[in-house]
């Protein structure tokens, strides 16, 4: 699968990118919502995985823009409040994965399951 991973934390972004790559996915990364918006206008992805809390634009806004540009969006965040989950789903996210609840290899499996 062709995945865009959006996270402002370089360590987490690289760790998840490595795990997805090891599972056979083609991964591109963006370090901000603004960079991700530019990338989705240039190219399409099987899934865009976004963090909810980043500097600049809000996670909910980014999810809506990703979906409006005909991409599937999955949230990968440490924000685990039901209000955050509801906001992401209202914006069009097909899934919401809480980072602290899953090790990286489980995140990859959950994303692949959501995309089937």
Biopython code that builds the backbone (N, CA, C, O; Angstrom):
import numpy as np
from Bio.PDB.StructureBuilder import StructureBuilder

atoms = [
    (1, "UNK", "N", (0.826, -1.179, 0.000)),
    (1, "UNK", "CA", (0.000, 0.000, 0.000)),
    (1, "UNK", "C", (0.874, 1.247, 0.000)),
    (1, "UNK", "O", (2.011, 1.233, 0.470)),
    (2, "UNK", "N", (0.327, 2.298, -0.526)),
    (2, "UNK", "CA", (1.012, 3.588, -0.573)),
    (2, "UNK", "C", (0.442, 4.453, 0.557)),
    (2, "UNK", "O", (-0.736, 4.809, 0.547)),
    (3, "UNK", "N", (1.298, 4.781, 1.527)),
    (3, "UNK", "CA", (0.863, 5.450, 2.746)),
    (3, "UNK", "C", (1.605, 6.769, 2.924)),
    (3, "UNK", "O", (2.807, 6.865, 2.676)),
    (4, "UNK", "N", (0.858, 7.786, 3.362)),
    (4, "UNK", "CA", (1.455, 9.048, 3.803)),
    (4, "UNK", "C", (1.286, 9.113, 5.306)),
    (4, "UNK", "O", (0.170, 9.039, 5.820)),
    (5, "UNK", "N", (2.400, 9.251, 6.011)),
    (5, "UNK", "CA", (2.414, 9.301, 7.465)),
    (5, "UNK", "C", (2.723, 10.728, 7.892)),
    (5, "UNK", "O", (3.765, 11.276, 7.532)),
    (6, "UNK", "N", (1.818, 11.330, 8.661)),
    (6, "UNK", "CA", (1.944, 12.731, 9.061)),
    (6, "UNK", "C", (2.077, 12.824, 10.571)),
    (6, "UNK", "O", (1.144, 12.505, 11.307)),
    (7, "UNK", "N", (3.249, 13.266, 11.029)),
    (7, "UNK", "CA", (3.491, 13.432, 12.466)),
    (7, "UNK", "C", (4.627, 14.421, 12.636)),
    (7, "UNK", "O", (5.616, 14.361, 11.906)),
    (8, "UNK", "N", (4.498, 15.336, 13.596)),
    (8, "UNK", "CA", (5.546, 16.328, 13.820)),
    (8, "UNK", "C", (6.696, 15.787, 14.665)),
    (8, "UNK", "O", (7.745, 16.424, 14.749)),
    (9, "UNK", "N", (6.519, 14.635, 15.287)),
    (9, "UNK", "CA", (7.570, 14.021, 16.100)),
    (9, "UNK", "C", (8.446, 13.149, 15.196)),
    (9, "UNK", "O", (8.010, 12.101, 14.720)),
    (10, "UNK", "N", (9.682, 13.593, 14.967)),
    (10, "UNK", "CA", (10.582, 12.905, 14.031)),
    (10, "UNK", "C", (10.838, 11.456, 14.443)),
    (10, "UNK", "O", (10.858, 10.569, 13.589)),
    (11, "UNK", "N", (11.031, 11.206, 15.727)),
    (11, "UNK", "CA", (11.315, 9.847, 16.182)),
    (11, "UNK", "C", (10.139, 8.919, 15.864)),
    (11, "UNK", "O", (10.323, 7.845, 15.292)),
    (12, "UNK", "N", (8.932, 9.346, 16.242)),
    (12, "UNK", "CA", (7.752, 8.507, 15.992)),
    (12, "UNK", "C", (7.485, 8.349, 14.501)),
    (12, "UNK", "O", (7.154, 7.260, 14.032)),
    (13, "UNK", "N", (7.631, 9.435, 13.767)),
    (13, "UNK", "CA", (7.412, 9.391, 12.312)),
    (13, "UNK", "C", (8.349, 8.377, 11.666)),
    (13, "UNK", "O", (7.923, 7.573, 10.836)),
    (14, "UNK", "N", (9.615, 8.414, 12.042)),
    (14, "UNK", "CA", (10.593, 7.488, 11.465)),
    (14, "UNK", "C", (10.343, 6.046, 11.911)),
    (14, "UNK", "O", (10.485, 5.114, 11.121)),
    (15, "UNK", "N", (9.971, 5.870, 13.177)),
    (15, "UNK", "CA", (9.728, 4.521, 13.692)),
    (15, "UNK", "C", (8.538, 3.878, 12.961)),
    (15, "UNK", "O", (8.628, 2.736, 12.511)),
    (16, "UNK", "N", (7.433, 4.613, 12.847)),
    (16, "UNK", "CA", (6.266, 4.056, 12.148)),
    (16, "UNK", "C", (6.549, 3.868, 10.661)),
    (16, "UNK", "O", (6.108, 2.885, 10.066)),
    (17, "UNK", "N", (7.272, 4.792, 10.066)),
    (17, "UNK", "CA", (7.621, 4.645, 8.642)),
    (17, "UNK", "C", (8.428, 3.372, 8.425)),
    (17, "UNK", "O", (8.207, 2.650, 7.454)),
    (18, "UNK", "N", (9.358, 3.100, 9.325)),
    (18, "UNK", "CA", (10.171, 1.883, 9.227)),
    (18, "UNK", "C", (9.298, 0.641, 9.335)),
    (18, "UNK", "O", (9.457, -0.301, 8.559)),
    (19, "UNK", "N", (8.383, 0.635, 10.287)),
    (19, "UNK", "CA", (7.515, -0.541, 10.485)),
    (19, "UNK", "C", (6.618, -0.784, 9.266)),
    (19, "UNK", "O", (6.447, -1.924, 8.836)),
    (20, "UNK", "N", (6.049, 0.288, 8.714)),
    (20, "UNK", "CA", (5.211, 0.121, 7.520)),
    (20, "UNK", "C", (6.040, -0.344, 6.329)),
    (20, "UNK", "O", (5.593, -1.185, 5.549)),
    (21, "UNK", "N", (7.239, 0.197, 6.187)),
    (21, "UNK", "CA", (8.124, -0.202, 5.089)),
    (21, "UNK", "C", (8.494, -1.681, 5.225)),
    (21, "UNK", "O", (8.490, -2.414, 4.237)),
    (22, "UNK", "N", (8.811, -2.115, 6.434)),
    (22, "UNK", "CA", (9.152, -3.517, 6.679)),
    (22, "UNK", "C", (7.990, -4.456, 6.333)),
    (22, "UNK", "O", (8.207, -5.623, 6.006)),
    (23, "UNK", "N", (6.759, -3.940, 6.407)),
    (23, "UNK", "CA", (5.607, -4.777, 6.087)),
    (23, "UNK", "C", (5.270, -4.742, 4.597)),
    (23, "UNK", "O", (4.288, -5.343, 4.160)),
    (24, "UNK", "N", (6.095, -4.032, 3.821)),
    (24, "UNK", "CA", (5.914, -4.014, 2.374)),
    (24, "UNK", "C", (5.204, -2.798, 1.819)),
    (24, "UNK", "O", (4.955, -2.727, 0.615)),
    (25, "UNK", "N", (4.873, -1.838, 2.674)),
    (25, "UNK", "CA", (4.203, -0.629, 2.213)),
    (25, "UNK", "C", (5.213, 0.379, 1.673)),
    (25, "UNK", "O", (6.375, 0.396, 2.081)),
    (26, "UNK", "N", (4.749, 1.213, 0.752)),
    (26, "UNK", "CA", (5.544, 2.337, 0.259)),
    (26, "UNK", "C", (5.123, 3.547, 1.084)),
    (26, "UNK", "O", (3.960, 3.948, 1.051)),
    (27, "UNK", "N", (6.065, 4.129, 1.823)),
    (27, "UNK", "CA", (5.734, 5.175, 2.788)),
    (27, "UNK", "C", (6.380, 6.500, 2.410)),
    (27, "UNK", "O", (7.571, 6.575, 2.105)),
    (28, "UNK", "N", (5.550, 7.546, 2.440)),
    (28, "UNK", "CA", (6.029, 8.921, 2.359)),
    (28, "UNK", "C", (5.714, 9.553, 3.709)),
    (28, "UNK", "O", (4.793, 9.121, 4.402)),
    (29, "UNK", "N", (6.480, 10.579, 4.080)),
    (29, "UNK", "CA", (6.256, 11.220, 5.374)),
    (29, "UNK", "C", (6.107, 12.727, 5.204)),
    (29, "UNK", "O", (6.653, 13.335, 4.283)),
    (30, "UNK", "N", (5.349, 13.301, 6.126)),
    (30, "UNK", "CA", (5.197, 14.754, 6.213)),
    (30, "UNK", "C", (5.342, 15.141, 7.675)),
    (30, "UNK", "O", (4.813, 14.463, 8.556)),
    (31, "UNK", "N", (6.048, 16.216, 7.932)),
    (31, "UNK", "CA", (6.292, 16.626, 9.316)),
    (31, "UNK", "C", (5.290, 17.662, 9.820)),
    (31, "UNK", "O", (5.359, 18.086, 10.973)),
    (32, "UNK", "N", (4.363, 18.066, 8.957)),
    (32, "UNK", "CA", (3.339, 19.033, 9.361)),
    (32, "UNK", "C", (2.076, 18.818, 8.538)),
    (32, "UNK", "O", (2.093, 18.179, 7.486)),
    (33, "UNK", "N", (0.985, 19.368, 9.047)),
    (33, "UNK", "CA", (-0.257, 19.304, 8.301)),
    (33, "UNK", "C", (-0.172, 20.057, 6.990)),
    (33, "UNK", "O", (-0.719, 19.619, 5.978)),
    (34, "UNK", "N", (0.515, 21.191, 7.008)),
    (34, "UNK", "CA", (0.669, 21.983, 5.788)),
    (34, "UNK", "C", (1.422, 21.206, 4.718)),
    (34, "UNK", "O", (1.045, 21.227, 3.546)),
    (35, "UNK", "N", (2.482, 20.526, 5.121)),
    (35, "UNK", "CA", (3.243, 19.718, 4.167)),
    (35, "UNK", "C", (2.386, 18.579, 3.623)),
    (35, "UNK", "O", (2.446, 18.265, 2.435)),
    (36, "UNK", "N", (1.593, 17.966, 4.491)),
    (36, "UNK", "CA", (0.710, 16.879, 4.065)),
    (36, "UNK", "C", (-0.320, 17.374, 3.054)),
    (36, "UNK", "O", (-0.600, 16.687, 2.072)),
    (37, "UNK", "N", (-0.882, 18.546, 3.282)),
    (37, "UNK", "CA", (-1.867, 19.100, 2.347)),
    (37, "UNK", "C", (-1.265, 19.301, 0.971)),
    (37, "UNK", "O", (-1.903, 19.015, -0.041)),
    (38, "UNK", "N", (-0.053, 19.787, 0.935)),
    (38, "UNK", "CA", (0.631, 19.964, -0.349)),
    (38, "UNK", "C", (0.835, 18.608, -1.034)),
    (38, "UNK", "O", (0.623, 18.474, -2.240)),
    (39, "UNK", "N", (1.243, 17.617, -0.260)),
    (39, "UNK", "CA", (1.535, 16.296, -0.820)),
    (39, "UNK", "C", (0.287, 15.608, -1.363)),
    (39, "UNK", "O", (0.353, 14.967, -2.412)),
    (40, "UNK", "N", (-0.854, 15.726, -0.672)),
    (40, "UNK", "CA", (-2.056, 15.036, -1.141)),
    (40, "UNK", "C", (-2.653, 15.710, -2.376)),
    (40, "UNK", "O", (-3.436, 15.101, -3.105)),
    (41, "UNK", "N", (-2.284, 16.958, -2.603)),
    (41, "UNK", "CA", (-2.753, 17.631, -3.821)),
    (41, "UNK", "C", (-1.912, 17.236, -5.027)),
    (41, "UNK", "O", (-2.347, 17.372, -6.171)),
    (42, "UNK", "N", (-0.702, 16.744, -4.763)),
    (42, "UNK", "CA", (0.216, 16.324, -5.822)),
    (42, "UNK", "C", (0.112, 14.838, -6.147)),
    (42, "UNK", "O", (0.424, 14.414, -7.259)),
    (43, "UNK", "N", (-0.329, 14.053, -5.168)),
    (43, "UNK", "CA", (-0.285, 12.593, -5.309)),
    (43, "UNK", "C", (-1.409, 11.970, -4.486)),
    (43, "UNK", "O", (-1.841, 12.555, -3.492)),
    (44, "UNK", "N", (-1.886, 10.790, -4.886)),
    (44, "UNK", "CA", (-2.899, 10.101, -4.085)),
    (44, "UNK", "C", (-2.250, 8.947, -3.321)),
    (44, "UNK", "O", (-1.218, 8.408, -3.721)),
    (45, "UNK", "N", (-2.880, 8.596, -2.228)),
    (45, "UNK", "CA", (-2.359, 7.555, -1.336)),
    (45, "UNK", "C", (-3.486, 6.585, -1.008)),
    (45, "UNK", "O", (-4.661, 6.952, -1.039)),
    (46, "UNK", "N", (-3.122, 5.349, -0.694)),
    (46, "UNK", "CA", (-4.111, 4.381, -0.240)),
    (46, "UNK", "C", (-4.621, 4.761, 1.150)),
    (46, "UNK", "O", (-5.773, 4.493, 1.492)),
    (47, "UNK", "N", (-3.752, 5.388, 1.946)),
    (47, "UNK", "CA", (-4.141, 5.860, 3.273)),
    (47, "UNK", "C", (-3.223, 6.996, 3.694)),
    (47, "UNK", "O", (-2.029, 7.010, 3.396)),
    (48, "UNK", "N", (-3.826, 7.951, 4.398)),
    (48, "UNK", "CA", (-3.060, 9.019, 5.029)),
    (48, "UNK", "C", (-3.279, 8.858, 6.527)),
    (48, "UNK", "O", (-4.412, 8.890, 7.007)),
    (49, "UNK", "N", (-2.187, 8.684, 7.255)),
    (49, "UNK", "CA", (-2.242, 8.459, 8.693)),
    (49, "UNK", "C", (-1.782, 9.739, 9.368)),
    (49, "UNK", "O", (-0.657, 10.190, 9.156)),
    (50, "UNK", "N", (-2.655, 10.323, 10.183)),
    (50, "UNK", "CA", (-2.364, 11.634, 10.756)),
    (50, "UNK", "C", (-2.432, 11.634, 12.271)),
    (50, "UNK", "O", (-3.214, 10.907, 12.885)),
    (51, "UNK", "N", (-1.591, 12.472, 12.852)),
    (51, "UNK", "CA", (-1.648, 12.756, 14.277)),
    (51, "UNK", "C", (-2.665, 13.880, 14.465)),
    (51, "UNK", "O", (-2.839, 14.708, 13.571)),
    (52, "UNK", "N", (-3.326, 13.919, 15.594)),
    (52, "UNK", "CA", (-4.334, 14.955, 15.833)),
    (52, "UNK", "C", (-3.720, 16.248, 16.362)),
    (52, "UNK", "O", (-4.283, 17.324, 16.163)),
    (53, "UNK", "N", (-2.579, 16.154, 17.031)),
    (53, "UNK", "CA", (-1.993, 17.344, 17.651)),
    (53, "UNK", "C", (-0.647, 17.633, 17.007)),
    (53, "UNK", "O", (0.337, 16.922, 17.213)),
    (54, "UNK", "N", (-0.640, 18.705, 16.219)),
    (54, "UNK", "CA", (0.584, 19.179, 15.576)),
    (54, "UNK", "C", (0.513, 20.700, 15.519)),
    (54, "UNK", "O", (-0.576, 21.272, 15.566)),
    (55, "UNK", "N", (1.650, 21.350, 15.420)),
    (55, "UNK", "CA", (1.606, 22.801, 15.269)),
    (55, "UNK", "C", (0.922, 23.183, 13.953)),
    (55, "UNK", "O", (0.964, 22.426, 12.984)),
    (56, "UNK", "N", (0.299, 24.351, 13.928)),
    (56, "UNK", "CA", (-0.355, 24.798, 12.698)),
    (56, "UNK", "C", (-1.797, 24.368, 12.665)),
    (56, "UNK", "O", (-2.552, 24.642, 13.598)),
    (57, "UNK", "N", (-2.193, 23.693, 11.596)),
    (57, "UNK", "CA", (-3.598, 23.326, 11.421)),
    (57, "UNK", "C", (-4.012, 22.210, 12.379)),
    (57, "UNK", "O", (-3.188, 21.408, 12.818)),
    (58, "UNK", "N", (-5.290, 22.178, 12.685)),
    (58, "UNK", "CA", (-5.785, 21.172, 13.621)),
    (58, "UNK", "C", (-5.888, 19.810, 12.955)),
    (58, "UNK", "O", (-5.978, 19.706, 11.731)),
    (59, "UNK", "N", (-5.875, 18.775, 13.772)),
    (59, "UNK", "CA", (-6.004, 17.419, 13.254)),
    (59, "UNK", "C", (-7.333, 17.198, 12.555)),
    (59, "UNK", "O", (-7.384, 16.552, 11.509)),
    (60, "UNK", "N", (-8.412, 17.730, 13.124)),
    (60, "UNK", "CA", (-9.735, 17.562, 12.504)),
    (60, "UNK", "C", (-9.792, 18.229, 11.140)),
    (60, "UNK", "O", (-10.368, 17.678, 10.202)),
    (61, "UNK", "N", (-9.201, 19.408, 11.024)),
    (61, "UNK", "CA", (-9.172, 20.102, 9.731)),
    (61, "UNK", "C", (-8.383, 19.269, 8.716)),
    (61, "UNK", "O", (-8.811, 19.109, 7.573)),
    (62, "UNK", "N", (-7.230, 18.739, 9.140)),
    (62, "UNK", "CA", (-6.409, 17.930, 8.251)),
    (62, "UNK", "C", (-7.160, 16.679, 7.799)),
    (62, "UNK", "O", (-7.120, 16.327, 6.620)),
    (63, "UNK", "N", (-7.837, 16.013, 8.716)),
    (63, "UNK", "CA", (-8.615, 14.823, 8.354)),
    (63, "UNK", "C", (-9.641, 15.183, 7.278)),
    (63, "UNK", "O", (-9.766, 14.476, 6.278)),
    (64, "UNK", "N", (-10.376, 16.280, 7.479)),
    (64, "UNK", "CA", (-11.392, 16.690, 6.509)),
    (64, "UNK", "C", (-10.774, 16.973, 5.145)),
    (64, "UNK", "O", (-11.329, 16.573, 4.122)),
    (65, "UNK", "N", (-9.643, 17.650, 5.117)),
    (65, "UNK", "CA", (-8.979, 17.962, 3.848)),
    (65, "UNK", "C", (-8.480, 16.696, 3.149)),
    (65, "UNK", "O", (-8.571, 16.578, 1.927)),
    (66, "UNK", "N", (-7.956, 15.760, 3.925)),
    (66, "UNK", "CA", (-7.484, 14.486, 3.368)),
    (66, "UNK", "C", (-8.652, 13.763, 2.698)),
    (66, "UNK", "O", (-8.536, 13.289, 1.568)),
    (67, "UNK", "N", (-9.770, 13.684, 3.406)),
    (67, "UNK", "CA", (-10.949, 12.992, 2.891)),
    (67, "UNK", "C", (-11.518, 13.743, 1.679)),
    (67, "UNK", "O", (-11.902, 13.122, 0.688)),
    (68, "UNK", "N", (-11.570, 15.058, 1.759)),
    (68, "UNK", "CA", (-12.083, 15.863, 0.639)),
    (68, "UNK", "C", (-11.241, 15.691, -0.623)),
    (68, "UNK", "O", (-11.733, 15.880, -1.736)),
    (69, "UNK", "N", (-9.971, 15.333, -0.445)),
    (69, "UNK", "CA", (-9.083, 15.091, -1.588)),
    (69, "UNK", "C", (-9.061, 13.618, -1.985)),
    (69, "UNK", "O", (-8.112, 13.152, -2.616)),
    (70, "UNK", "N", (-10.109, 12.892, -1.613)),
    (70, "UNK", "CA", (-10.341, 11.504, -2.051)),
    (70, "UNK", "C", (-9.305, 10.515, -1.520)),
    (70, "UNK", "O", (-8.943, 9.556, -2.202)),
    (71, "UNK", "N", (-8.834, 10.758, -0.300)),
    (71, "UNK", "CA", (-7.916, 9.826, 0.346)),
    (71, "UNK", "C", (-8.588, 9.251, 1.593)),
    (71, "UNK", "O", (-9.423, 9.907, 2.215)),
    (72, "UNK", "N", (-8.223, 8.040, 1.945)),
    (72, "UNK", "CA", (-8.687, 7.432, 3.189)),
    (72, "UNK", "C", (-7.801, 7.955, 4.306)),
    (72, "UNK", "O", (-6.579, 7.997, 4.167)),
    (73, "UNK", "N", (-8.414, 8.353, 5.410)),
    (73, "UNK", "CA", (-7.659, 8.911, 6.536)),
    (73, "UNK", "C", (-7.860, 8.052, 7.777)),
    (73, "UNK", "O", (-8.975, 7.653, 8.114)),
    (74, "UNK", "N", (-6.742, 7.781, 8.443)),
    (74, "UNK", "CA", (-6.741, 7.070, 9.711)),
    (74, "UNK", "C", (-5.961, 7.930, 10.698)),
    (74, "UNK", "O", (-4.882, 8.426, 10.375)),
    (75, "UNK", "N", (-6.499, 8.105, 11.889)),
    (75, "UNK", "CA", (-5.820, 8.893, 12.908)),
    (75, "UNK", "C", (-4.965, 7.969, 13.768)),
    (75, "UNK", "O", (-5.392, 6.885, 14.166)),
    (76, "UNK", "N", (-3.749, 8.429, 14.041)),
    (76, "UNK", "CA", (-2.824, 7.749, 14.955)),
    (76, "UNK", "C", (-2.361, 8.811, 15.936)),
    (76, "UNK", "O", (-1.518, 9.645, 15.606)),
    (77, "UNK", "N", (-2.915, 8.780, 17.149)),
    (77, "UNK", "CA", (-2.700, 9.882, 18.079)),
    (77, "UNK", "C", (-2.654, 9.388, 19.511)),
    (77, "UNK", "O", (-3.091, 8.278, 19.816)),
    (78, "UNK", "N", (-2.116, 10.228, 20.388)),
    (78, "UNK", "CA", (-2.172, 9.939, 21.817)),
    (78, "UNK", "C", (-3.398, 10.574, 22.460)),
    (78, "UNK", "O", (-3.655, 10.358, 23.645)),
    (79, "UNK", "N", (-4.150, 11.348, 21.701)),
    (79, "UNK", "CA", (-5.381, 11.952, 22.201)),
    (79, "UNK", "C", (-6.439, 10.865, 22.240)),
    (79, "UNK", "O", (-6.925, 10.430, 21.196)),
    (80, "UNK", "N", (-6.795, 10.427, 23.428)),
    (80, "UNK", "CA", (-7.713, 9.302, 23.541)),
    (80, "UNK", "C", (-9.084, 9.645, 24.079)),
    (80, "UNK", "O", (-9.887, 8.751, 24.348)),
    (81, "UNK", "N", (-9.364, 10.932, 24.240)),
    (81, "UNK", "CA", (-10.685, 11.333, 24.732)),
    (81, "UNK", "C", (-11.753, 11.032, 23.676)),
    (81, "UNK", "O", (-11.501, 11.151, 22.477)),
    (82, "UNK", "N", (-12.920, 10.648, 24.124)),
    (82, "UNK", "CA", (-13.997, 10.328, 23.194)),
    (82, "UNK", "C", (-14.342, 11.518, 22.309)),
    (82, "UNK", "O", (-14.715, 11.337, 21.150)),
    (83, "UNK", "N", (-14.224, 12.733, 22.839)),
    (83, "UNK", "CA", (-14.522, 13.925, 22.029)),
    (83, "UNK", "C", (-13.550, 14.037, 20.854)),
    (83, "UNK", "O", (-13.946, 14.442, 19.761)),
    (84, "UNK", "N", (-12.278, 13.680, 21.070)),
    (84, "UNK", "CA", (-11.288, 13.699, 19.991)),
    (84, "UNK", "C", (-11.618, 12.643, 18.935)),
    (84, "UNK", "O", (-11.556, 12.908, 17.734)),
    (85, "UNK", "N", (-11.965, 11.460, 19.396)),
    (85, "UNK", "CA", (-12.308, 10.354, 18.491)),
    (85, "UNK", "C", (-13.545, 10.724, 17.668)),
    (85, "UNK", "O", (-13.579, 10.523, 16.454)),
    (86, "UNK", "N", (-14.556, 11.266, 18.347)),
    (86, "UNK", "CA", (-15.788, 11.669, 17.654)),
    (86, "UNK", "C", (-15.512, 12.756, 16.622)),
    (86, "UNK", "O", (-16.054, 12.711, 15.518)),
    (87, "UNK", "N", (-14.673, 13.734, 16.969)),
    (87, "UNK", "CA", (-14.352, 14.823, 16.041)),
    (87, "UNK", "C", (-13.651, 14.287, 14.801)),
    (87, "UNK", "O", (-13.952, 14.708, 13.684)),
    (88, "UNK", "N", (-12.719, 13.365, 14.993)),
    (88, "UNK", "CA", (-11.995, 12.789, 13.851)),
    (88, "UNK", "C", (-12.944, 11.991, 12.960)),
    (88, "UNK", "O", (-12.855, 12.071, 11.734)),
    (89, "UNK", "N", (-13.836, 11.235, 13.555)),
    (89, "UNK", "CA", (-14.777, 10.437, 12.757)),
    (89, "UNK", "C", (-15.782, 11.324, 12.024)),
    (89, "UNK", "O", (-16.148, 11.039, 10.884)),
    (90, "UNK", "N", (-16.229, 12.404, 12.681)),
    (90, "UNK", "CA", (-17.122, 13.358, 12.003)),
    (90, "UNK", "C", (-16.422, 14.001, 10.809)),
    (90, "UNK", "O", (-17.057, 14.302, 9.799)),
    (91, "UNK", "N", (-15.110, 14.211, 10.930)),
    (91, "UNK", "CA", (-14.335, 14.812, 9.840)),
    (91, "UNK", "C", (-14.075, 13.816, 8.713)),
    (91, "UNK", "O", (-13.661, 14.211, 7.622)),
    (92, "UNK", "N", (-14.317, 12.517, 8.968)),
    (92, "UNK", "CA", (-14.185, 11.521, 7.909)),
    (92, "UNK", "C", (-13.162, 10.426, 8.128)),
    (92, "UNK", "O", (-12.967, 9.593, 7.243)),
    (93, "UNK", "N", (-12.503, 10.397, 9.274)),
    (93, "UNK", "CA", (-11.528, 9.333, 9.541)),
    (93, "UNK", "C", (-12.235, 7.987, 9.602)),
    (93, "UNK", "O", (-13.304, 7.866, 10.199)),
    (94, "UNK", "N", (-11.630, 6.971, 8.976)),
    (94, "UNK", "CA", (-12.217, 5.626, 9.003)),
    (94, "UNK", "C", (-11.758, 4.819, 10.214)),
    (94, "UNK", "O", (-12.314, 3.761, 10.511)),
    (95, "UNK", "N", (-10.748, 5.321, 10.906)),
    (95, "UNK", "CA", (-10.246, 4.637, 12.078)),
    (95, "UNK", "C", (-9.494, 5.585, 12.978)),
    (95, "UNK", "O", (-9.024, 6.633, 12.535)),
    (96, "UNK", "N", (-9.377, 5.221, 14.245)),
    (96, "UNK", "CA", (-8.694, 6.048, 15.235)),
    (96, "UNK", "C", (-7.889, 5.106, 16.114)),
    (96, "UNK", "O", (-8.456, 4.306, 16.858)),
    (97, "UNK", "N", (-6.578, 5.201, 16.029)),
    (97, "UNK", "CA", (-5.686, 4.328, 16.793)),
    (97, "UNK", "C", (-4.948, 5.192, 17.821)),
    (97, "UNK", "O", (-4.357, 6.216, 17.481)),
    (98, "UNK", "N", (-4.996, 4.760, 19.068)),
    (98, "UNK", "CA", (-4.296, 5.486, 20.126)),
    (98, "UNK", "C", (-2.895, 4.890, 20.255)),
    (98, "UNK", "O", (-2.737, 3.698, 20.516)),
    (99, "UNK", "N", (-1.888, 5.732, 20.070)),
    (99, "UNK", "CA", (-0.492, 5.275, 20.046)),
    (99, "UNK", "C", (-0.122, 4.488, 21.297)),
    (99, "UNK", "O", (0.516, 3.439, 21.210)),
    (100, "UNK", "N", (-0.520, 4.992, 22.453)),
    (100, "UNK", "CA", (-0.117, 4.369, 23.720)),
    (100, "UNK", "C", (-0.742, 2.995, 23.931)),
    (100, "UNK", "O", (-0.275, 2.225, 24.770)),
    (101, "UNK", "N", (-1.793, 2.682, 23.180)),
    (101, "UNK", "CA", (-2.483, 1.405, 23.354)),
    (101, "UNK", "C", (-1.921, 0.284, 22.481)),
    (101, "UNK", "O", (-2.328, -0.868, 22.631)),
    (102, "UNK", "N", (-0.991, 0.597, 21.570)),
    (102, "UNK", "CA", (-0.516, -0.403, 20.614)),
    (102, "UNK", "C", (0.978, -0.233, 20.349)),
    (102, "UNK", "O", (1.475, 0.888, 20.230)),
    (103, "UNK", "N", (1.681, -1.347, 20.260)),
    (103, "UNK", "CA", (3.068, -1.266, 19.820)),
    (103, "UNK", "C", (3.070, -1.046, 18.306)),
    (103, "UNK", "O", (2.075, -1.347, 17.647)),
    (104, "UNK", "N", (4.164, -0.528, 17.742)),
    (104, "UNK", "CA", (4.173, -0.193, 16.309)),
    (104, "UNK", "C", (3.734, -1.315, 15.372)),
    (104, "UNK", "O", (3.022, -1.050, 14.404)),
    (105, "UNK", "N", (4.133, -2.550, 15.627)),
    (105, "UNK", "CA", (3.721, -3.641, 14.737)),
    (105, "UNK", "C", (2.211, -3.865, 14.796)),
    (105, "UNK", "O", (1.607, -4.254, 13.797)),
    (106, "UNK", "N", (1.591, -3.624, 15.962)),
    (106, "UNK", "CA", (0.135, -3.725, 16.073)),
    (106, "UNK", "C", (-0.550, -2.598, 15.310)),
    (106, "UNK", "O", (-1.616, -2.793, 14.726)),
    (107, "UNK", "N", (0.071, -1.411, 15.318)),
    (107, "UNK", "CA", (-0.478, -0.283, 14.560)),
    (107, "UNK", "C", (-0.528, -0.646, 13.078)),
    (107, "UNK", "O", (-1.528, -0.391, 12.408)),
    (108, "UNK", "N", (0.542, -1.237, 12.572)),
    (108, "UNK", "CA", (0.583, -1.640, 11.164)),
    (108, "UNK", "C", (-0.553, -2.625, 10.873)),
    (108, "UNK", "O", (-1.255, -2.482, 9.872)),
    (109, "UNK", "N", (-0.734, -3.612, 11.734)),
    (109, "UNK", "CA", (-1.802, -4.597, 11.537)),
    (109, "UNK", "C", (-3.179, -3.944, 11.562)),
    (109, "UNK", "O", (-4.039, -4.270, 10.745)),
    (110, "UNK", "N", (-3.388, -3.023, 12.499)),
    (110, "UNK", "CA", (-4.682, -2.340, 12.599)),
    (110, "UNK", "C", (-4.962, -1.517, 11.342)),
    (110, "UNK", "O", (-6.085, -1.512, 10.839)),
    (111, "UNK", "N", (-3.946, -0.828, 10.840)),
    (111, "UNK", "CA", (-4.123, -0.030, 9.619)),
    (111, "UNK", "C", (-4.461, -0.947, 8.446)),
    (111, "UNK", "O", (-5.384, -0.659, 7.684)),
    (112, "UNK", "N", (-3.734, -2.034, 8.296)),
    (112, "UNK", "CA", (-4.008, -2.970, 7.197)),
    (112, "UNK", "C", (-5.418, -3.548, 7.312)),
    (112, "UNK", "O", (-6.087, -3.735, 6.296)),
    (113, "UNK", "N", (-5.875, -3.831, 8.517)),
    (113, "UNK", "CA", (-7.224, -4.339, 8.717)),
    (113, "UNK", "C", (-8.258, -3.288, 8.327)),
    (113, "UNK", "O", (-9.255, -3.620, 7.687)),
    (114, "UNK", "N", (-8.042, -2.034, 8.696)),
    (114, "UNK", "CA", (-8.968, -0.960, 8.340)),
    (114, "UNK", "C", (-9.049, -0.749, 6.844)),
    (114, "UNK", "O", (-10.082, -0.304, 6.344)),
    (115, "UNK", "N", (-7.992, -1.055, 6.119)),
    (115, "UNK", "CA", (-7.952, -0.794, 4.688)),
    (115, "UNK", "C", (-8.453, -1.953, 3.845)),
    (115, "UNK", "O", (-8.537, -1.823, 2.623)),
    (116, "UNK", "N", (-8.788, -3.086, 4.457)),
    (116, "UNK", "CA", (-9.280, -4.235, 3.694)),
    (116, "UNK", "C", (-10.698, -4.045, 3.251)),
    (116, "UNK", "O", (-11.263, -4.922, 2.597)),
]
sb = StructureBuilder()
sb.init_structure("model")
sb.init_model(0)
sb.init_chain("A")
sb.init_seg("    ")
for serial, (resi, resn, name, xyz) in enumerate(atoms, 1):
    if name == "N":
        sb.init_residue(resn, " ", resi, " ")
    sb.init_atom(name, np.array(xyz, "f"), 0.0, 1.0, " ", f" {name:<3s}", serial, name[0])
structure = sb.get_structure()
